[in-house]
Amino acid sequence: FEITRFVEEHKIVKHIELVDTTGATYSFDEKVSALELEDFRILFENQGMTLMDTFGDYDLQPFEVENSNRLIMIFKKGKG
């Protein structure tokens, strides 16, 4: 596998190339929307959910936009 990642038009693009055991080459792109914390908060709030907490990793360290390798969000149904 050879994987290249980049951002294009508010999308995270992952270009993947691989060569199988016969030597055949395959290539495809995976694209996902690049949403930010506020985007998720608004989307969930519109569905009656309230953001309770956020974490930046599976060890439940605080979420930091620049440093966290993931965004874990805890929502509650209803207000507050």
C-alpha positions as CSV (number, residue, x, y, z in Angstrom):
1,F,0.0,0.0,0.0
2,E,1.1,3.5,-0.7
3,I,-1.2,6.1,0.9
4,T,-1.1,9.9,0.4
5,R,-3.4,12.3,2.4
6,F,-4.3,15.9,1.6
7,V,-7.1,18.4,2.0
8,E,-9.0,19.6,-1.0
9,E,-12.1,21.8,-1.0
10,H,-13.0,21.1,2.6
11,K,-12.5,17.4,2.1
12,I,-9.8,15.1,3.4
13,V,-8.6,13.0,0.5
14,K,-6.8,9.7,0.9
15,H,-5.2,8.4,-2.3
16,I,-4.4,4.7,-2.1
17,E,-2.4,2.6,-4.5
18,L,-1.6,-1.0,-4.1
19,V,0.0,-3.8,-6.1
20,D,-1.3,-7.4,-5.6
21,T,0.7,-10.6,-5.8
22,T,0.2,-10.9,-9.6
23,G,1.7,-7.4,-10.1
24,A,-1.7,-5.8,-10.9
25,T,-1.9,-2.2,-9.7
26,Y,-5.0,-0.7,-8.2
27,S,-5.7,2.9,-7.2
28,F,-8.6,4.7,-5.6
29,D,-9.4,7.9,-3.6
30,E,-11.4,8.0,-0.4
31,K,-12.9,11.4,0.4
32,V,-14.6,12.5,3.6
33,S,-15.9,15.9,4.7
34,A,-13.6,17.9,7.0
35,L,-15.9,18.8,9.8
36,E,-14.9,20.8,12.9
37,L,-16.1,20.5,16.4
38,E,-18.6,23.3,16.0
39,D,-20.0,21.6,12.9
40,F,-20.8,18.5,14.9
41,R,-22.2,20.5,17.8
42,I,-24.7,22.2,15.5
43,L,-25.7,19.1,13.6
44,F,-26.3,17.2,16.8
45,E,-28.0,20.1,18.5
46,N,-30.4,20.3,15.5
47,Q,-31.4,16.7,16.4
48,G,-32.1,17.5,20.1
49,M,-28.7,16.5,21.5
50,T,-26.4,18.5,23.8
51,L,-22.6,18.3,23.7
52,M,-21.4,17.2,27.2
53,D,-17.7,16.7,26.7
54,T,-14.9,16.2,24.2
55,F,-11.7,14.1,24.3
56,G,-8.6,14.0,22.0
57,D,-7.7,10.3,22.4
58,Y,-8.8,7.0,23.8
59,D,-7.0,7.9,27.1
60,L,-9.6,10.7,27.5
61,Q,-7.0,13.5,27.3
62,P,-8.5,16.9,26.5
63,F,-9.3,17.7,22.9
64,E,-6.8,20.2,21.3
65,V,-7.5,21.2,17.7
66,E,-3.8,21.4,16.8
67,N,-2.5,18.3,18.7
68,S,-5.2,15.7,19.2
69,N,-5.2,12.7,16.8
70,R,-8.9,12.3,17.1
71,L,-12.1,13.9,18.3
72,I,-14.3,11.9,20.7
73,M,-17.6,13.6,21.6
74,I,-20.1,12.8,24.4
75,F,-23.6,13.9,23.7
76,K,-26.8,13.7,25.8
77,K,-30.3,13.6,24.4
78,G,-32.2,16.7,25.3
79,K,-31.0,20.1,26.7
80,G,-28.2,20.2,29.2
